[in-house]
Amino acid sequence: MSKTTAQKKLITVSGKTALTAATSPPDYIRKLVSVPDRKLAAEFASEQASLEFDAEDGKDIPRLEAEKEELDERYMASRQQMEQLEHKRKNTKRYIKRQNEESKPFSTWALKDQLSTVLLGLALVAVMGMGAANTFANLMASGEPVFLDRPWLAVTLSALVPCGSMALKFISHFFDHAVTKKRYALGVYVLTIIAILAWCVNFSINFTGVTGGMDWDALGESDGGKGPLLVFLQIACEILIAAALFLAIEEVSLTYNPPAYDDNPEFIEIDKAFKAHKPDHEKLVEHRNRVTSTLAILKNTRQQHVNNRLLDFHALISSRNI
C-alpha cells in the first residue's frame, strides 16, 4: 500500500516506524461505507485495520509474544532459584566455632577470678541442691499417695529444677553474636532480681517473724492463694538464680577462653552462588521488561491505528449523511 508523506503520520517504536493515521481514508474504508449493516461494516474495518498494521509495522508482534512467553518461564525459574539461594544464605551460619588454641588453663587465671569462679560454683551447687530438695519436700508434704508409695517419682520431678536452670543457661549457646548473648544474660539477671523481690514480699506476708505467730499447719490452706504463690516464687527464684550463676561463671571463663570462629565453607559456597546468579537475574529482568514494554507499545499503537480507521469510517458516513 503506497501513500505520500502528507498522507500519513509516523512514530518510532523500537527502531521501526508505525502508521497511525492518514489524511484520507483508504479504499477499503470507502467500500465499507456501502455495506448496509453498519455494525458488521465496523467490525470489518477494525479487523482490516489490524491486518494492515500487522503487515506494515506489526511483523515483530508474534516474535515478541513468543519471546516474552519464553522470558516469563525463564524469569520464574530464575526468581525461584534466587529465592532459594537467599533463603539458604539467611539460614546458614556465616561463621563456625572452633577450638581456641589460645585458651588459658584455670591455674593461670588471676587470683580474684579464680576465687570468684570457685565461690560462684559453690553457690551454684548449693542453689541447685536446695531447689531440688525444696521441690521434693513440697511433693512429699502434699500427701499424694503416688509420691508416698513411689518416692522416686518425687525425686525425678525435683530434678526438673536444676535441669531447668541448665536449660536457661545453655540457651545462650544458640546465639552467634556476643552482643546477643550479653542481652540474654542481662534478661535472665533482671528476671532473677524481679523474682527475688517478689519472693521477699510474699515471704514477708506469709512469715511475720517476731511480730506475729505462724500457723505452719495452715500454710497453703485457705490462705487466699498466698501459700501456693510462695512455693511458685521460691522455685522460680531457685531456677533463675542458678541460671544467673551459670551465666556469671561463663562470663568469667570467656575472659580467658574467648570463642574462636572460622568462615563457614557452606556459607561461602552459597554466598558465591547467590552473588553469581544475581547479575544474571537482573539482566534477565531488564531484558524481560524491555520486551514487555516494546510489545505493549506495539499493541497500543496497533489499537490506535484501528481506532483511527474506525474514526475515518464513521466520519465518512457522517460526511455523506448516510
Secondary structure, 3 states (H helix, E strand, C coil): CCCCHHHEEEEEECCEEEEEEECCCCHHHHHHCCCCCHHHHHHHHHHHHHHHHHHHCCCHHHHHHHHHHHHHHHHHHHHHHHHHHHHHHHCCCCEEEECCCCCCCHHHCCHHHHHHHHHHHHHHHHHHHHHHHHHHHHHHHCCCHHHHHCHHHHHHHHCHHHHHHHHHHHHHHHCCCHHHHHHHHHHHHHHHHHHHHHHHHHHHHHCCHHHCCCCHHHCCCCCCCHHHHHHHHHHHHHHHHHHHHHHHHHHHHHHHCCCEEEECHHHHHHHHHHHHHHHHHHHHHHHHHHHHHHHHHHHHHHHHHHHHHHHHHHHHHHHCCC
